[in-house]
Amino acid sequence: MTILRKMFSLKWALTTLLVFAGTAVCVRLGIWQFDRLDQRRTFNTQVETMRAREPLNLNAGVPADIASMEWRAVTVTGEYDFENQVAMRNQYNDGIYGFHLITPLRFDGGVVLVNRGWIPAESDSLPDDWRVYDEEGTVTVTGQIRLGQGKPAFGGVADALPMDGSRLNVWNNLDLEMMSTQFPYPILDVFVQPNREEGNVTPPIAYQPEIELTEGSHFGYALQWFTFATILFVGYPFYLRRQEINR
């Protein structure tokens, strides 16, 4: 009996299908890891390219393609609108639970949201409680351009605006598109992540996420999955041949 006929014989047909399925899964996982590697490289290029450019002064004009400038240094001078600020829940500073205060900043080119940073959860987190962190008058904010994000593909909790049309004051995600529907004016489709002042322990405490500009382990993982696929697809016929010889 040839190996091909034996593979699809009544005795081995189910095993053969499982081997083929396992091979296909391993190949797909390998391709997925290469996709992840490509995404990582694209991200690294974006960060490095934007960080190499001069800081963008929003007061001098807002570029039409500003949404393509994530991670670029930015500066803007204006006045905060504390009446319309919101907060992000589930934020921590040195292990202490709190919120991030998201405040609209009015400037001569429009309105941009600023993630002013962490505040402690010392009360019921009502907007009136946040007013102790007001910064009156004209302020200059320096930081990085960031894009908003809705609910992550895996995990997280989606936000939903109240059915009665009232404001949603505390959010799970910094979803600029959804947030824009409840402000009384248009906002930019990016927000500003201010730089943290060294030694600052007075809320709101700004922060910048730590970024690792490496390719990670995706290439190695991809090779592993393709190796497993090869072992299954090539090794299975040899196994059957060995069974035939030893019979």
C-alpha positions, 0 to 999 in steps of 0.5 A: 500500500502506498503512503498516500493511500495509507494516509487516507485509509479508514484507519488513518484518515482521521489522524491525517485530517488532524495532521493537516489541520495542525499544519494549517494552524501552525502555518497561520500562526507563523504568518500571524507572527510575521504580520505582528513583526511588520506592524512592529516595524511600522510602529518603530518607523513612525516613532523614530520618524516623528521624534526626528522632526522639529516640535510642532507649534499648534499656535502657528497652524494645525496641519491637515494631516496631523493625525499622521503625526503621532509621537511628534513633539508638540507645543500649544498655548491656550486656556483650559476649559474645565467645565467640559473636562472628563476623566479616564478610570483605571489609571495608576501612579506608583500603584495607587488607583486614580484617574487621568484628567482629560481637559479641553485646551482652547487655543487660537487654532481650535480646541485640543484635548490634553491628558493632564495626567493622574489624579487620586481617586479620593472621592466619588470622582465628580467633575466638581471634585476635579476643580481643585486641579484647575490651572487658571489663565494661559498655559503652555503645554509641551508633549507628544501628539497622540491618537485616541483609542476605542475599546481594544480588540482584546479585553477592555470595556467599551464606552456608551453614552447615556441614553438620556443624552447627559454627559459621560464624565468618566470613560474607560477609553480615550475615544476621541471620536465618541468624546467629540459628540458631547463637546459643545465645539469641534475638537482635534482628532488627536490629543496632547500627552504632556511631558512629565516634569522631573520630581513632580508629585503634585497631581495631576501628574503627567506621564509618557509611556515607555516605548521599546523600539525593538522587533521583539520575538516575532521573527523567532516565533514565526520560525518556530511555528513554520518548523512545527508545520514542517515537522507535522507535514513532512514527518507524518509520512515518514512515520507511516512508512515506519509503521509499514516497515515494522508491521 
